[in-house]
Amino acid sequence: MTNRHPMQQRTIGILFNDFQLGGCERVAIRLANVWASMGFHVILYVANDVGNQRALIGAGVEVMCADPPIETSRHQAMRLGQWVGRRAGVDRPVAYFLPGNSYFPAARPLSLAT
């Protein structure tokens, strides 16, 4: 038995296409940093590791990039959801955060995986 605070044992997964400039993504990074400072384990699942916003991520946020990268396409969010869904059994997030409506196609593969 550990003496860890209950929130430290909970993982929140956040889906990202990349680190290019975008308002929804910037808000998601702020939330990730705050949740990590509160003791949550936060994993940022990234389809393609490109862009400048990566510098905004706090030290307490884990970044997991798809390998090989999931290239930009109209199906990128769905493929990202499939990749993250395959990781669900390993990482065991209690919640996922989709930072904008362009990520909604990821919801179905995530729900089928969990």
N, CA, C and O atoms as CSV, one atom per row, in Angstrom:
chain,resi,resn,atom,element,x,y,z
A,1,MET,N,N,0.850,-1.173,0.000
A,1,MET,CA,C,0.000,0.000,0.000
A,1,MET,C,C,0.898,1.239,0.000
A,1,MET,O,O,1.904,1.297,0.708
A,2,THR,N,N,0.515,2.220,-0.804
A,2,THR,CA,C,1.295,3.439,-0.881
A,2,THR,C,C,0.590,4.555,-0.142
A,2,THR,O,O,-0.608,4.478,0.131
A,3,ASN,N,N,1.341,5.589,0.178
A,3,ASN,CA,C,0.787,6.755,0.851
A,3,ASN,C,C,0.497,7.874,-0.141
A,3,ASN,O,O,0.375,9.032,0.257
A,4,ARG,N,N,0.386,7.550,-1.410
A,4,ARG,CA,C,0.157,8.565,-2.422
A,4,ARG,C,C,-1.259,9.108,-2.325
A,4,ARG,O,O,-2.199,8.395,-1.972
A,5,HIS,N,N,-1.383,10.362,-2.641
A,5,HIS,CA,C,-2.697,10.996,-2.719
A,5,HIS,C,C,-3.482,10.315,-3.836
A,5,HIS,O,O,-2.891,9.984,-4.865
A,6,PRO,N,N,-4.800,10.089,-3.678
A,6,PRO,CA,C,-5.580,9.378,-4.695
A,6,PRO,C,C,-5.483,9.977,-6.103
A,6,PRO,O,O,-5.521,9.234,-7.084
A,7,MET,N,N,-5.358,11.315,-6.224
A,7,MET,CA,C,-5.281,11.919,-7.553
A,7,MET,C,C,-3.988,11.539,-8.264
A,7,MET,O,O,-3.956,11.511,-9.494
A,8,GLN,N,N,-2.922,11.246,-7.522
A,8,GLN,CA,C,-1.652,10.899,-8.150
A,8,GLN,C,C,-1.738,9.566,-8.874
A,8,GLN,O,O,-0.887,9.279,-9.716
A,9,GLN,N,N,-2.708,8.764,-8.584
A,9,GLN,CA,C,-2.852,7.469,-9.211
A,9,GLN,C,C,-3.784,7.540,-10.420
A,9,GLN,O,O,-4.034,6.515,-11.054
A,10,ARG,N,N,-4.291,8.697,-10.747
A,10,ARG,CA,C,-5.229,8.845,-11.852
A,10,ARG,C,C,-4.535,9.490,-13.043
A,10,ARG,O,O,-3.778,10.450,-12.901
A,11,THR,N,N,-4.809,8.942,-14.211
A,11,THR,CA,C,-4.192,9.435,-15.434
A,11,THR,C,C,-5.236,10.108,-16.311
A,11,THR,O,O,-6.329,9.578,-16.510
A,12,ILE,N,N,-4.894,11.275,-16.831
A,12,ILE,CA,C,-5.712,11.983,-17.799
A,12,ILE,C,C,-4.953,11.968,-19.120
A,12,ILE,O,O,-3.783,12.346,-19.175
A,13,GLY,N,N,-5.622,11.532,-20.179
A,13,GLY,CA,C,-5.016,11.536,-21.512
A,13,GLY,C,C,-5.553,12.698,-22.330
A,13,GLY,O,O,-6.759,12.938,-22.364
A,14,ILE,N,N,-4.658,13.414,-22.986
A,14,ILE,CA,C,-5.036,14.530,-23.838
A,14,ILE,C,C,-4.528,14.234,-25.245
A,14,ILE,O,O,-3.358,13.898,-25.424
A,15,LEU,N,N,-5.396,14.356,-26.238
A,15,LEU,CA,C,-5.023,14.059,-27.615
A,15,LEU,C,C,-4.631,15.331,-28.351
A,15,LEU,O,O,-5.290,16.364,-28.231
A,16,PHE,N,N,-3.544,15.238,-29.116
A,16,PHE,CA,C,-3.010,16.368,-29.874
A,16,PHE,C,C,-2.600,15.897,-31.258
A,16,PHE,O,O,-1.994,14.835,-31.398
A,17,ASN,N,N,-2.925,16.681,-32.286
A,17,ASN,CA,C,-2.420,16.367,-33.617
A,17,ASN,C,C,-0.944,16.720,-33.726
A,17,ASN,O,O,-0.154,15.937,-34.255
A,18,ASP,N,N,-0.567,17.899,-33.226
A,18,ASP,CA,C,0.823,18.358,-33.268
A,18,ASP,C,C,0.950,19.568,-32.354
A,18,ASP,O,O,0.007,19.921,-31.646
A,19,PHE,N,N,2.114,20.199,-32.370
A,19,PHE,CA,C,2.360,21.359,-31.519
A,19,PHE,C,C,2.349,22.672,-32.302
A,19,PHE,O,O,2.957,23.652,-31.871
A,20,GLN,N,N,1.662,22.699,-33.450
A,20,GLN,CA,C,1.525,23.932,-34.214
A,20,GLN,C,C,0.643,24.896,-33.419
A,20,GLN,O,O,-0.122,24.485,-32.547
A,21,LEU,N,N,0.763,26.160,-33.732
A,21,LEU,CA,C,-0.027,27.166,-33.030
A,21,LEU,C,C,-1.516,26.917,-33.214
A,21,LEU,O,O,-1.982,26.671,-34.326
A,22,GLY,N,N,-2.244,26.982,-32.134
A,22,GLY,CA,C,-3.688,26.802,-32.147
A,22,GLY,C,C,-4.236,27.139,-30.774
A,22,GLY,O,O,-3.653,26.765,-29.756
A,23,GLY,N,N,-5.361,27.848,-30.746
A,23,GLY,CA,C,-5.928,28.288,-29.473
A,23,GLY,C,C,-6.405,27.161,-28.588
A,23,GLY,O,O,-6.151,27.171,-27.383
A,24,CYS,N,N,-7.098,26.180,-29.166
A,24,CYS,CA,C,-7.597,25.053,-28.363
A,24,CYS,C,C,-6.441,24.264,-27.766
A,24,CYS,O,O,-6.494,23.845,-26.610
A,25,GLU,N,N,-5.414,24.068,-28.552
A,25,GLU,CA,C,-4.259,23.317,-28.075
A,25,GLU,C,C,-3.535,24.080,-26.958
A,25,GLU,O,O,-3.061,23.481,-25.993
A,26,ARG,N,N,-3.457,25.397,-27.102
A,26,ARG,CA,C,-2.805,26.205,-26.060
A,26,ARG,C,C,-3.571,26.093,-24.733
A,26,ARG,O,O,-2.958,25.989,-23.671
A,27,VAL,N,N,-4.890,26.113,-24.794
A,27,VAL,CA,C,-5.705,25.943,-23.592
A,27,VAL,C,C,-5.485,24.544,-23.014
A,27,VAL,O,O,-5.371,24.390,-21.799
A,28,ALA,N,N,-5.426,23.531,-23.871
A,28,ALA,CA,C,-5.209,22.162,-23.401
A,28,ALA,C,C,-3.860,22.017,-22.708
A,28,ALA,O,O,-3.746,21.293,-21.718
A,29,ILE,N,N,-2.842,22.696,-23.216
A,29,ILE,CA,C,-1.523,22.639,-22.570
A,29,ILE,C,C,-1.595,23.286,-21.193
A,29,ILE,O,O,-1.017,22.770,-20.237
A,30,ARG,N,N,-2.293,24.403,-21.083
A,30,ARG,CA,C,-2.453,25.043,-19.765
A,30,ARG,C,C,-3.165,24.111,-18.788
A,30,ARG,O,O,-2.751,23.972,-17.637
A,31,LEU,N,N,-4.243,23.473,-19.257
A,31,LEU,CA,C,-4.961,22.527,-18.395
A,31,LEU,C,C,-4.054,21.364,-17.997
A,31,LEU,O,O,-4.050,20.951,-16.837
A,32,ALA,N,N,-3.293,20.840,-18.942
A,32,ALA,CA,C,-2.385,19.732,-18.646
A,32,ALA,C,C,-1.399,20.127,-17.554
A,32,ALA,O,O,-1.158,19.356,-16.625
A,33,ASN,N,N,-0.836,21.310,-17.661
A,33,ASN,CA,C,0.128,21.774,-16.658
A,33,ASN,C,C,-0.523,21.930,-15.286
A,33,ASN,O,O,0.076,21.573,-14.272
A,34,VAL,N,N,-1.745,22.463,-15.250
A,34,VAL,CA,C,-2.454,22.631,-13.975
A,34,VAL,C,C,-2.800,21.275,-13.385
A,34,VAL,O,O,-2.581,21.048,-12.195
A,35,TRP,N,N,-3.342,20.363,-14.203
A,35,TRP,CA,C,-3.694,19.038,-13.693
A,35,TRP,C,C,-2.464,18.317,-13.154
A,35,TRP,O,O,-2.537,17.662,-12.114
A,36,ALA,N,N,-1.337,18.431,-13.848
A,36,ALA,CA,C,-0.107,17.799,-13.366
A,36,ALA,C,C,0.335,18.418,-12.039
A,36,ALA,O,O,0.807,17.706,-11.152
A,37,SER,N,N,0.186,19.732,-11.896
A,37,SER,CA,C,0.566,20.387,-10.640
A,37,SER,C,C,-0.349,19.983,-9.489
A,37,SER,O,O,0.029,20.092,-8.322
A,38,MET,N,N,-1.564,19.512,-9.819
A,38,MET,CA,C,-2.505,19.039,-8.799
A,38,MET,C,C,-2.248,17.579,-8.427
A,38,MET,O,O,-2.896,17.051,-7.523
A,39,GLY,N,N,-1.324,16.932,-9.103
A,39,GLY,CA,C,-0.989,15.562,-8.755
A,39,GLY,C,C,-1.497,14.507,-9.714
A,39,GLY,O,O,-1.233,13.321,-9.516
A,40,PHE,N,N,-2.220,14.908,-10.752
A,40,PHE,CA,C,-2.655,13.933,-11.745
A,40,PHE,C,C,-1.483,13.524,-12.629
A,40,PHE,O,O,-0.573,14.315,-12.877
A,41,HIS,N,N,-1.515,12.296,-13.096
A,41,HIS,CA,C,-0.576,11.861,-14.125
A,41,HIS,C,C,-1.209,12.245,-15.455
A,41,HIS,O,O,-2.278,11.739,-15.794
A,42,VAL,N,N,-0.575,13.123,-16.208
A,42,VAL,CA,C,-1.122,13.626,-17.468
A,42,VAL,C,C,-0.254,13.129,-18.612
A,42,VAL,O,O,0.963,13.314,-18.612
A,43,ILE,N,N,-0.901,12.490,-19.596
A,43,ILE,CA,C,-0.191,12.043,-20.793
A,43,ILE,C,C,-0.744,12.803,-21.980
A,43,ILE,O,O,-1.949,12.787,-22.232
A,44,LEU,N,N,0.129,13.462,-22.702
A,44,LEU,CA,C,-0.224,14.153,-23.929
A,44,LEU,C,C,0.124,13.228,-25.087
A,44,LEU,O,O,1.299,12.993,-25.372
A,45,TYR,N,N,-0.902,12.706,-25.751
A,45,TYR,CA,C,-0.727,11.797,-26.889
A,45,TYR,C,C,-0.668,12.640,-28.162
A,45,TYR,O,O,-1.628,13.337,-28.491
A,46,VAL,N,N,0.451,12.579,-28.873
A,46,VAL,CA,C,0.676,13.462,-30.008
A,46,VAL,C,C,0.858,12.655,-31.290
A,46,VAL,O,O,1.667,11.729,-31.348
A,47,ALA,N,N,0.086,13.025,-32.323
A,47,ALA,CA,C,0.169,12.327,-33.603
A,47,ALA,C,C,1.488,12.617,-34.316
A,47,ALA,O,O,2.102,11.710,-34.878
A,48,ASN,N,N,1.923,13.876,-34.296
A,48,ASN,CA,C,3.117,14.268,-35.037
A,48,ASN,C,C,3.879,15.315,-34.231
A,48,ASN,O,O,3.342,16.385,-33.946
A,49,ASP,N,N,5.116,15.022,-33.865
A,49,ASP,CA,C,5.922,15.862,-32.973
A,49,ASP,C,C,6.556,17.038,-33.727
A,49,ASP,O,O,7.777,17.099,-33.871
A,50,VAL,N,N,5.730,17.961,-34.202
A,50,VAL,CA,C,6.216,19.156,-34.877
A,50,VAL,C,C,5.516,20.374,-34.293
A,50,VAL,O,O,4.382,20.281,-33.824
A,51,GLY,N,N,6.198,21.521,-34.323
A,51,GLY,CA,C,5.593,22.768,-33.868
A,51,GLY,C,C,6.256,23.351,-32.643
A,51,GLY,O,O,6.990,22.672,-31.925
A,52,ASN,N,N,5.982,24.629,-32.418
A,52,ASN,CA,C,6.641,25.390,-31.357
A,52,ASN,C,C,5.977,25.319,-29.992
A,52,ASN,O,O,6.607,25.679,-28.998
A,53,GLN,N,N,4.734,24.871,-29.905
A,53,GLN,CA,C,4.035,24.897,-28.621
A,53,GLN,C,C,4.568,23.862,-27.628
A,53,GLN,O,O,4.206,23.901,-26.452
A,54,ARG,N,N,5.412,22.949,-28.075
A,54,ARG,CA,C,5.970,21.937,-27.171
A,54,ARG,C,C,6.707,22.599,-26.007
A,54,ARG,O,O,6.758,22.056,-24.904
A,55,ALA,N,N,7.273,23.769,-26.264
A,55,ALA,CA,C,8.023,24.493,-25.230
A,55,ALA,C,C,7.133,24.945,-24.068
A,55,ALA,O,O,7.649,25.277,-23.001
A,56,LEU,N,N,5.818,24.964,-24.250
A,56,LEU,CA,C,4.897,25.408,-23.205
A,56,LEU,C,C,4.536,24.306,-22.209
A,56,LEU,O,O,3.903,24.577,-21.189
A,57,ILE,N,N,4.929,23.083,-22.496
A,57,ILE,CA,C,4.540,21.943,-21.671
A,57,ILE,C,C,5.424,21.872,-20.424
A,57,ILE,O,O,6.651,21.910,-20.509
A,58,GLY,N,N,4.770,21.768,-19.269
A,58,GLY,CA,C,5.489,21.689,-18.005
A,58,GLY,C,C,6.175,20.345,-17.810
A,58,GLY,O,O,5.847,19.358,-18.468
A,59,ALA,N,N,7.130,20.332,-16.895
A,59,ALA,CA,C,7.933,19.136,-16.634
A,59,ALA,C,C,7.098,17.967,-16.119
A,59,ALA,O,O,7.497,16.815,-16.290
A,60,GLY,N,N,5.956,18.227,-15.499
A,60,GLY,CA,C,5.144,17.160,-14.939
A,60,GLY,C,C,4.217,16.479,-15.925
A,60,GLY,O,O,3.482,15.566,-15.548
A,61,VAL,N,N,4.235,16.905,-17.192
A,61,VAL,CA,C,3.355,16.335,-18.211
A,61,VAL,C,C,4.163,15.380,-19.075
A,61,VAL,O,O,5.201,15.749,-19.625
A,62,GLU,N,N,3.678,14.151,-19.189
A,62,GLU,CA,C,4.340,13.160,-20.044
A,62,GLU,C,C,3.878,13.360,-21.478
A,62,GLU,O,O,2.684,13.516,-21.734
A,63,VAL,N,N,4.822,13.356,-22.413
A,63,VAL,CA,C,4.501,13.487,-23.837
A,63,VAL,C,C,4.812,12.161,-24.506
A,63,VAL,O,O,5.925,11.647,-24.401
A,64,MET,N,N,3.821,11.612,-25.196
A,64,MET,CA,C,3.985,10.351,-25.910
A,64,MET,C,C,3.636,10.602,-27.373
A,64,MET,O,O,2.491,10.916,-27.697
A,65,CYS,N,N,4.622,10.463,-28.251
A,65,CYS,CA,C,4.424,10.729,-29.675
A,65,CYS,C,C,4.282,9.429,-30.444
A,65,CYS,O,O,4.976,8.449,-30.171
A,66,ALA,N,N,3.375,9.434,-31.410
A,66,ALA,CA,C,3.169,8.259,-32.252
A,66,ALA,C,C,4.441,7.971,-33.047
A,66,ALA,O,O,5.083,8.882,-33.569
A,67,ASP,N,N,4.784,6.713,-33.127
A,67,ASP,CA,C,5.952,6.287,-33.887
A,67,ASP,C,C,5.570,5.069,-34.713
A,67,ASP,O,O,5.383,3.988,-34.155
A,68,PRO,N,N,5.451,5.213,-36.012
A,68,PRO,CA,C,5.750,6.395,-36.821
A,68,PRO,C,C,4.681,7.466,-36.628
A,68,PRO,O,O,3.567,7.175,-36.193
A,69,PRO,N,N,5.036,8.713,-36.960
A,69,PRO,CA,C,4.073,9.799,-36.800
A,69,PRO,C,C,2.815,9.564,-37.633
A,69,PRO,O,O,2.861,8.946,-38.696
A,70,ILE,N,N,1.702,10.067,-37.130
A,70,ILE,CA,C,0.441,10.031,-37.860
A,70,ILE,C,C,0.374,11.346,-38.639
A,70,ILE,O,O,0.173,12.411,-38.056
A,71,GLU,N,N,0.540,11.263,-39.932
A,71,GLU,CA,C,0.626,12.464,-40.769
A,71,GLU,C,C,-0.715,13.188,-40.858
A,71,GLU,O,O,-1.778,12.595,-40.676
A,72,THR,N,N,-0.633,14.479,-41.140
A,72,THR,CA,C,-1.814,15.316,-41.282
A,72,THR,C,C,-2.671,14.829,-42.445
A,72,THR,O,O,-2.191,14.669,-43.567
A,73,SER,N,N,-3.925,14.602,-42.159
A,73,SER,CA,C,-4.901,14.222,-43.171
A,73,SER,C,C,-6.285,14.451,-42.573
A,73,SER,O,O,-6.413,14.790,-41.397
A,74,ARG,N,N,-7.303,14.265,-43.380
A,74,ARG,CA,C,-8.652,14.457,-42.836
A,74,ARG,C,C,-9.032,13.346,-41.863
A,74,ARG,O,O,-10.019,13.476,-41.139
A,75,HIS,N,N,-8.271,12.261,-41.834
A,75,HIS,CA,C,-8.533,11.147,-40.922
A,75,HIS,C,C,-7.531,11.086,-39.761
A,75,HIS,O,O,-7.486,10.096,-39.030
A,76,GLN,N,N,-6.736,12.135,-39.596
A,76,GLN,CA,C,-5.698,12.118,-38.573
A,76,GLN,C,C,-6.268,11.910,-37.172
A,76,GLN,O,O,-5.733,11.108,-36.406
A,77,ALA,N,N,-7.332,12.608,-36.827
A,77,ALA,CA,C,-7.900,12.482,-35.479
A,77,ALA,C,C,-8.408,11.071,-35.225
A,77,ALA,O,O,-8.226,10.539,-34.130
A,78,MET,N,N,-9.038,10.460,-36.215
A,78,MET,CA,C,-9.531,9.094,-36.047
A,78,MET,C,C,-8.358,8.125,-35.843
A,78,MET,O,O,-8.415,7.246,-34.984
A,79,ARG,N,N,-7.308,8.292,-36.632
A,79,ARG,CA,C,-6.121,7.432,-36.490
A,79,ARG,C,C,-5.442,7.660,-35.145
A,79,ARG,O,O,-4.936,6.723,-34.527
A,80,LEU,N,N,-5.437,8.910,-34.699
A,80,LEU,CA,C,-4.888,9.216,-33.377
A,80,LEU,C,C,-5.704,8.503,-32.301
A,80,LEU,O,O,-5.134,7.924,-31.377
A,81,GLY,N,N,-7.021,8.541,-32.412
A,81,GLY,CA,C,-7.883,7.850,-31.451
A,81,GLY,C,C,-7.654,6.352,-31.455
A,81,GLY,O,O,-7.685,5.719,-30.399
A,82,GLN,N,N,-7.426,5.776,-32.625
A,82,GLN,CA,C,-7.139,4.337,-32.710
A,82,GLN,C,C,-5.819,4.005,-32.022
A,82,GLN,O,O,-5.724,3.023,-31.286
A,83,TRP,N,N,-4.805,4.828,-32.266
A,83,TRP,CA,C,-3.493,4.592,-31.638
A,83,TRP,C,C,-3.592,4.712,-30.117
A,83,TRP,O,O,-3.078,3.864,-29.387
A,84,VAL,N,N,-4.254,5.764,-29.647
A,84,VAL,CA,C,-4.399,5.960,-28.200
A,84,VAL,C,C,-5.252,4.840,-27.611
A,84,VAL,O,O,-4.973,4.365,-26.510
A,85,GLY,N,N,-6.281,4.418,-28.327
A,85,GLY,CA,C,-7.124,3.315,-27.857
A,85,GLY,C,C,-6.334,2.031,-27.651
A,85,GLY,O,O,-6.603,1.276,-26.716
A,86,ARG,N,N,-5.362,1.781,-28.522
A,86,ARG,CA,C,-4.516,0.590,-28.360
A,86,ARG,C,C,-3.632,0.698,-27.123
A,86,ARG,O,O,-3.197,-0.318,-26.580
A,87,ARG,N,N,-3.367,1.913,-26.677
A,87,ARG,CA,C,-2.541,2.134,-25.484
A,87,ARG,C,C,-3.374,2.126,-24.198
A,87,ARG,O,O,-2.814,2.083,-23.102
A,88,ALA,N,N,-4.695,2.168,-24.320
A,88,ALA,CA,C,-5.581,2.334,-23.162
A,88,ALA,C,C,-5.347,1.290,-22.081
A,88,ALA,O,O,-5.371,1.620,-20.896
A,89,GLY,N,N,-5.122,0.048,-22.461
A,89,GLY,CA,C,-4.911,-1.009,-21.481
A,89,GLY,C,C,-3.610,-0.871,-20.715
A,89,GLY,O,O,-3.494,-1.346,-19.585
A,90,VAL,N,N,-2.640,-0.227,-21.322
A,90,VAL,CA,C,-1.334,-0.033,-20.681
A,90,VAL,C,C,-1.350,1.212,-19.798
A,90,VAL,O,O,-0.960,1.158,-18.632
A,91,ASP,N,N,-1.799,2.327,-20.358
A,91,ASP,CA,C,-1.751,3.612,-19.642
A,91,ASP,C,C,-2.913,3.815,-18.681
A,91,ASP,O,O,-2.764,4.515,-17.680
A,92,ARG,N,N,-4.049,3.225,-18.961
A,92,ARG,CA,C,-5.243,3.259,-18.123
A,92,ARG,C,C,-5.718,4.657,-17.701
A,92,ARG,O,O,-5.911,4.904,-16.510
A,93,PRO,N,N,-5.904,5.562,-18.648
A,93,PRO,CA,C,-6.455,6.874,-18.269
A,93,PRO,C,C,-7.867,6.732,-17.718
A,93,PRO,O,O,-8.640,5.888,-18.172
A,94,VAL,N,N,-8.192,7.556,-16.749
A,94,VAL,CA,C,-9.555,7.574,-16.219
A,94,VAL,C,C,-10.421,8.537,-17.021
A,94,VAL,O,O,-11.649,8.486,-16.948
A,95,ALA,N,N,-9.774,9.420,-17.791
A,95,ALA,CA,C,-10.496,10.378,-18.620
A,95,ALA,C,C,-9.610,10.809,-19.787
A,95,ALA,O,O,-8.382,10.793,-19.708
A,96,TYR,N,N,-10.274,11.190,-20.861
A,96,TYR,CA,C,-9.591,11.764,-22.017
A,96,TYR,C,C,-10.126,13.167,-22.243
A,96,TYR,O,O,-11.308,13.436,-22.031
A,97,PHE,N,N,-9.247,14.053,-22.672
A,97,PHE,CA,C,-9.648,15.404,-23.027
A,97,PHE,C,C,-9.345,15.610,-24.506
A,97,PHE,O,O,-8.209,15.439,-24.949
A,98,LEU,N,N,-10.378,15.982,-25.264
A,98,LEU,CA,C,-10.236,16.293,-26.683
A,98,LEU,C,C,-10.351,17.807,-26.804
A,98,LEU,O,O,-11.421,18.357,-26.543
A,99,PRO,N,N,-9.280,18.498,-27.193
A,99,PRO,CA,C,-9.244,19.958,-27.079
A,99,PRO,C,C,-10.085,20.755,-28.069
A,99,PRO,O,O,-10.155,21.977,-27.941
A,100,GLY,N,N,-10.705,20.142,-29.017
A,100,GLY,CA,C,-11.530,20.909,-29.950
A,100,GLY,C,C,-12.365,19.986,-30.813
A,100,GLY,O,O,-12.177,18.770,-30.792
A,101,ASN,N,N,-13.291,20.563,-31.575
A,101,ASN,CA,C,-14.199,19.728,-32.356
A,101,ASN,C,C,-13.498,18.950,-33.462
A,101,ASN,O,O,-14.038,17.953,-33.941
A,102,SER,N,N,-12.319,19.376,-33.876
A,102,SER,CA,C,-11.597,18.607,-34.905
A,102,SER,C,C,-11.114,17.266,-34.358
A,102,SER,O,O,-10.720,16.390,-35.127
A,103,TYR,N,N,-11.143,17.100,-33.043
A,103,TYR,CA,C,-10.710,15.847,-32.417
A,103,TYR,C,C,-11.867,14.878,-32.180
A,103,TYR,O,O,-11.634,13.739,-31.774
A,104,PHE,N,N,-13.090,15.297,-32.422
A,104,PHE,CA,C,-14.243,14.437,-32.154
A,104,PHE,C,C,-14.192,13.084,-32.847
A,104,PHE,O,O,-14.665,12.105,-32.270
A,105,PRO,N,N,-13.635,12.973,-34.071
A,105,PRO,CA,C,-13.548,11.637,-34.680
A,105,PRO,C,C,-12.725,10.638,-33.857
A,105,PRO,O,O,-12.842,9.430,-34.064
A,106,ALA,N,N,-11.906,11.123,-32.939
A,106,ALA,CA,C,-11.119,10.239,-32.080
A,106,ALA,C,C,-11.962,9.595,-30.984
A,106,ALA,O,O,-11.570,8.578,-30.412
A,107,ALA,N,N,-13.111,10.181,-30.693
A,107,ALA,CA,C,-13.937,9.695,-29.582
A,107,ALA,C,C,-14.439,8.272,-29.792
A,107,ALA,O,O,-14.449,7.476,-28.853
A,108,ARG,N,N,-14.852,7.946,-30.999
A,108,ARG,CA,C,-15.394,6.601,-31.243
A,108,ARG,C,C,-14.351,5.508,-31.036
A,108,ARG,O,O,-14.621,4.561,-30.298
A,109,PRO,N,N,-13.161,5.593,-31.658
A,109,PRO,CA,C,-12.185,4.536,-31.386
A,109,PRO,C,C,-11.770,4.472,-29.922
A,109,PRO,O,O,-11.481,3.391,-29.409
A,110,LEU,N,N,-11.736,5.611,-29.247
A,110,LEU,CA,C,-11.413,5.592,-27.813
A,110,LEU,C,C,-12.492,4.874,-27.020
A,110,LEU,O,O,-12.187,4.067,-26.142
A,111,SER,N,N,-13.765,5.165,-27.326
A,111,SER,CA,C,-14.847,4.540,-26.566
A,111,SER,C,C,-14.902,3.042,-26.836
A,111,SER,O,O,-15.261,2.271,-25.946
A,112,LEU,N,N,-14.559,2.622,-28.031
A,112,LEU,CA,C,-14.555,1.179,-28.341
A,112,LEU,C,C,-13.412,0.457,-27.642
A,112,LEU,O,O,-13.503,-0.739,-27.365
A,113,ALA,N,N,-12.344,1.179,-27.361
A,113,ALA,CA,C,-11.170,0.563,-26.748
A,113,ALA,C,C,-11.265,0.483,-25.235
A,113,ALA,O,O,-10.585,-0.334,-24.612
A,114,THR,N,N,-12.106,1.328,-24.634
A,114,THR,CA,C,-12.142,1.367,-23.158
A,114,THR,C,C,-13.405,0.739,-22.615
A,114,THR,O,O,-13.596,0.687,-21.400
